[in-house]
Amino acid sequence: MNATRERRRVGHSALPAAGDSAQHGRVDRNGLEVLAEDECLSLLATAWLGRIGLSIGALPAILPVAYAVDQRTVVFRTVAGSKLDAIGRGEVVCFEVDHADVDTSSGWSVLMVGRASEVTDATELAALDRLGIASWAVAADRYIRLDAAITSGRRVVRAAWPQPTALPRPPEFTRGTGPR
């Protein structure tokens, strides 16, 4: 197995690695365009708020985080607590960002899966400070880096979906009398 594919392995996953050229440009079984890893990273760079999925007390939790893309990884700030505890235990986490345009009925979603780690190197921390990552918690003084084993993305465009047909209007009600 080559190094790229080995890097993408995290347990058993049905998600295709977005960087696989065989996946790029094709449409999946749901009519969604499969995105290449480079496009996924470009889309992530256009947003600032994502969601980290992890396990807290053996229960799934999804928490918002402000983030930045740094090379081919995602970095966010946090405080001691749930996120940092899960990362310290070496658990697999997921990170998701999406965008929907109501006017054009289009959008995209990017999912990263892998193990995250706390950044502790002083030189690297100084570089991350220059990224200007916002923090939702005033005292968020820790940086977490997700070096994803799997990066997967999908795009939906209006043409891929059938146009809805007009639904019948519900009956009008007059106070206390039921349908007219």
Secondary structure as UniProt FT lines:
FT   HELIX           3..8
FT   TURN            18..19
FT   TURN            21..25
FT   TURN            29..30
FT   STRAND          33..35
FT   HELIX           37..44
FT   TURN            45..46
FT   STRAND          49..56
FT   TURN            57..58
FT   STRAND          59..70
FT   TURN            71..72
FT   STRAND          73..78
FT   TURN            80..81
FT   HELIX           82..88
FT   TURN            89..90
FT   STRAND          92..101
FT   TURN            102..105
FT   STRAND          106..119
FT   HELIX           122..129
FT   TURN            130..132
FT   TURN            138..139
FT   STRAND          142..156
FT   HELIX           158..160
FT   STRAND          173..174
FT   TURN            175..177
FT   STRAND          178..179
//
